[in-house]
């Protein structure tokens, strides 16, 4: 991987960092007070969607574009501009700026797609700008691919409905299905299957009263969906409460997500028997 360093110095902050600094100094200007509870990265997403946030980002981007003649061959300049274009929804422009930033550094824009995780982690010669640009360009490519898939899905909606109507899911008795058969006949071929006649996973009946009696005093991180979240499934931590309170309050938009039984409720985990087909996918 041959690379060259740009000699041009450029010290502007990337868009998200600059927006965070601006918000700390001007948070009273926002038309939404207080801000929703969410992670720091998701909060930046939200601020960038406000009228004041959009103005700040657009003004900064215009100022950066004025300096293109001076810094056009600076890799960091192109990366920083790409971060602003990304927040402004100018995805194609952001993608081209990322490519130019990497090319100036002598890097292949497709390098991250071809290198192994080990190679990436051990690539100590990568600068912070290069790592950030590689991450951003992959994010932009992923978003572009997903947009194209969604467009195709919309165009093929009727044919998909027809295919779904014709789809039948096979039922197989657990005693007649080995782990190897499950993996080769269904997992690898991405086919759905209903496995019947499996042993009851618990000796006791797990209802809400039983769960409350076994781990009601344990504290859990409750999550809820947020439009601007950057977290998995758009779920943001809302509050911490006891399991008993979570059960009793029964708030419809609150979720107990990825709460590990072995870590937080070992007594329950000990009596829960996982079918061999799914042993590898248990928290």
Buried (B, 14 or more C-beta within 10 A) or exposed (E): EEBEEBEBEBEBBBBBEBBBEBBEEEEEBBEEEEEBEBBEEBBBBBBBEBEBBBEBBEEBBEEBEEBEEEBEEBBBBBBBBBBBBBBBEBBEBBBBBBBBBBEBBBBBBEBBEEBEEEEEEEBEEBBEBBEBBBEBBBBBBEBEEEEEEEEEEEEEEEEEEEEEEEEEEEEBEBEEBEEEEBEEBBEEEEEEBEBEEBEEEEEEEBEBEEBBEBBBEBEBEBBBBBEBBBBEEBBBBBBEBBBBBBBEEEEEEBBEBEBEBEEBBEEBBEEBEEEEBEEEEEE
